[in-house]
């Protein structure tokens, strides 16, 4: 049999073992919880960075939308896109290269009306095209080139192009 001293020593040793096991279990659980919280913090940090980026993009889009709405409000309702295109073709000396103006379907929304016209130009140089588009987009109105088809010419004048531009004018509704 064990004496009093040995019983106290065994009891103390068993208590220390139980405390160490409890500490290991609690510390391991706490460490797992801390690691889980750290992982969640990293994920939430990435989400926050993404939200900040999206907010910046949203603000840019809203500012662009406001600029477009101001431009649309500046556009007088009596301006017609075909006459504006002819005027610009005269100003850029491309009138004799115009082979057609085709009016497309008008699109109406709550805030604006979109009128589209296809303008065909034949036998023009690239710098003439650039000048025409520059004059077109530097108008105080909301005008956008929405599409184009370019074909090069072959033969006597290989540096000339034939093209069709789809141009839209936005006016207030």
C-alpha positions as CSV (number, residue, x, y, z in Angstrom):
1,X,0.0,0.0,0.0
2,X,0.9,3.6,-0.5
3,X,1.7,5.9,2.3
4,X,0.3,9.3,2.7
5,X,3.2,11.0,1.0
6,X,2.9,8.7,-2.0
7,X,-0.9,9.2,-2.2
8,X,-0.4,13.0,-2.2
9,X,2.3,12.7,-4.8
10,X,0.1,10.4,-7.0
11,X,-2.9,12.8,-6.5
12,X,-0.8,15.8,-7.4
13,X,0.7,14.1,-10.4
14,X,-2.8,13.0,-11.6
15,X,-4.0,16.5,-11.0
16,X,-1.1,18.0,-13.0
17,X,-1.8,15.5,-15.8
18,X,-5.5,16.4,-15.8
19,X,-4.6,20.1,-15.9
20,X,-2.1,19.6,-18.7
21,X,-4.7,17.6,-20.7
22,X,-7.4,20.2,-20.0
23,X,-4.9,23.0,-21.0
24,X,-3.9,21.2,-24.2
25,X,-7.6,20.6,-25.1
26,X,-8.6,24.2,-24.3
27,X,-5.5,25.7,-25.9
28,X,-5.9,23.6,-29.0
29,X,-9.5,24.5,-29.2
30,X,-8.7,28.2,-28.7
31,X,-5.9,28.0,-31.3
32,X,-8.3,26.5,-33.8
33,X,-10.8,29.2,-33.0
34,X,-8.2,31.9,-33.4
35,X,-7.1,30.4,-36.7
36,X,-10.7,30.3,-37.8
37,X,-11.2,33.9,-36.8
38,X,-8.0,34.9,-38.6
39,X,-9.2,33.2,-41.8
40,X,-12.5,34.9,-41.6
41,X,-10.7,38.3,-41.1
42,X,-8.6,37.7,-44.2
43,X,-11.8,36.7,-46.2
44,X,-13.7,39.8,-44.9
45,X,-10.7,42.0,-45.7
46,X,-10.6,40.7,-49.3
47,X,-14.4,41.3,-49.5
48,X,-13.9,44.8,-48.1
49,X,-11.2,45.5,-50.7
50,X,-13.5,44.3,-53.5
51,X,-16.4,46.4,-52.2
52,X,-14.1,49.5,-52.1
53,X,-13.0,48.8,-55.7
54,X,-16.7,48.3,-56.8
55,X,-17.7,51.5,-55.0
56,X,-15.0,53.4,-57.0
57,X,-16.2,51.9,-60.3
58,X,-19.8,52.7,-59.3
59,X,-18.9,56.3,-58.6
60,X,-17.1,56.5,-62.0
61,X,-20.1,55.1,-63.8
62,X,-22.4,57.5,-62.0
63,X,-20.2,60.5,-62.9
64,X,-20.1,59.3,-66.5
65,X,-23.9,58.9,-66.5
66,X,-24.4,62.5,-65.1
67,X,-22.0,63.9,-67.8
68,X,-24.0,62.0,-70.5
69,X,-27.3,63.3,-69.1
70,X,-26.0,66.9,-69.1
71,X,-24.9,66.4,-72.7
72,X,-28.3,65.0,-73.7
73,X,-30.1,68.0,-72.0
74,X,-27.9,70.3,-74.1
75,X,-29.1,68.8,-77.3
76,X,-31.8,70.7,-78.9
77,X,-34.8,68.7,-80.0
78,X,-34.9,70.3,-83.5
79,X,-31.4,69.0,-84.5
80,X,-31.6,66.1,-86.9
81,X,-28.7,63.7,-87.3
82,X,-28.7,63.5,-91.1
83,X,-28.4,67.3,-91.5
84,X,-25.7,67.4,-88.8
85,X,-23.7,64.6,-90.6
86,X,-24.0,66.5,-93.9
87,X,-22.8,69.7,-92.3
88,X,-19.8,67.8,-90.8
89,X,-19.1,66.2,-94.1
90,X,-19.0,69.6,-95.7
91,X,-16.8,71.0,-92.9
92,X,-14.3,68.1,-93.3
93,X,-14.5,68.2,-97.1
94,X,-15.9,64.7,-97.3
95,X,-19.3,65.6,-98.9
96,X,-18.3,64.3,-102.3
97,X,-17.3,61.0,-100.7
98,X,-20.7,60.4,-99.1
99,X,-22.6,57.7,-100.9
100,X,-25.5,57.3,-98.5
101,X,-27.4,58.2,-95.4
102,X,-29.7,55.6,-94.0
103,X,-31.9,56.5,-91.0
104,X,-32.5,53.6,-88.6
105,X,-35.3,52.9,-86.2
106,X,-35.7,55.5,-83.4
107,X,-35.4,54.1,-79.8
108,X,-37.2,55.9,-77.0
109,X,-36.7,55.6,-73.3
110,X,-38.1,57.5,-70.3
111,X,-35.3,60.1,-70.4
112,X,-34.0,60.2,-74.0
113,X,-34.6,59.4,-77.7
114,X,-31.9,57.7,-79.7
115,X,-31.8,58.5,-83.4
116,X,-29.4,56.4,-85.5
117,X,-28.1,57.0,-89.0
118,X,-25.7,54.9,-91.1
119,X,-23.4,57.1,-93.2
120,X,-21.4,55.6,-96.0
121,X,-18.2,57.2,-97.2
122,X,-16.3,55.9,-100.2
123,X,-12.6,56.4,-101.1
124,X,-11.4,58.4,-98.1
125,X,-8.0,58.4,-96.4
126,X,-7.5,57.3,-92.8
127,X,-6.6,60.9,-91.7
128,X,-9.8,62.2,-93.3
129,X,-11.8,59.5,-91.3
130,X,-10.0,60.5,-88.1
131,X,-10.8,64.2,-88.7
132,X,-14.5,63.4,-89.4
133,X,-14.9,61.3,-86.2
134,X,-13.0,63.9,-84.2
135,X,-15.4,66.6,-85.4
136,X,-18.3,64.3,-84.8
137,X,-17.5,63.5,-81.3
138,X,-16.4,67.0,-80.3
139,X,-19.9,68.3,-80.9
140,X,-21.6,69.6,-77.7
141,X,-24.3,67.0,-78.2
142,X,-24.5,63.4,-77.1
143,X,-23.3,61.7,-80.3
144,X,-21.7,58.3,-80.3
145,X,-20.3,56.1,-83.1
146,X,-21.9,52.8,-82.3
147,X,-20.4,50.7,-85.0
148,X,-18.5,50.8,-88.3
149,X,-17.6,48.6,-91.3
150,X,-14.3,49.4,-93.1
151,X,-13.1,48.0,-96.4
152,X,-9.9,48.9,-98.0
153,X,-9.7,49.7,-101.7
154,X,-7.4,47.9,-104.0
155,X,-5.9,48.9,-107.3
156,X,-4.9,52.4,-108.2
157,X,-5.4,53.9,-104.7
158,X,-4.7,51.2,-102.0
159,X,-4.5,53.6,-99.1
160,X,-8.1,54.7,-99.4
161,X,-11.0,53.1,-97.5
162,X,-14.7,52.7,-97.9
163,X,-16.7,52.7,-94.7
164,X,-20.1,52.7,-93.1
165,X,-20.5,54.4,-89.7
166,X,-23.5,53.8,-87.4
167,X,-23.9,57.1,-85.5
168,X,-26.4,57.8,-82.8
169,X,-27.7,61.2,-81.5
170,X,-29.3,61.2,-78.1
171,X,-31.9,63.9,-77.4
172,X,-34.1,64.6,-74.4
173,X,-37.5,62.8,-74.4
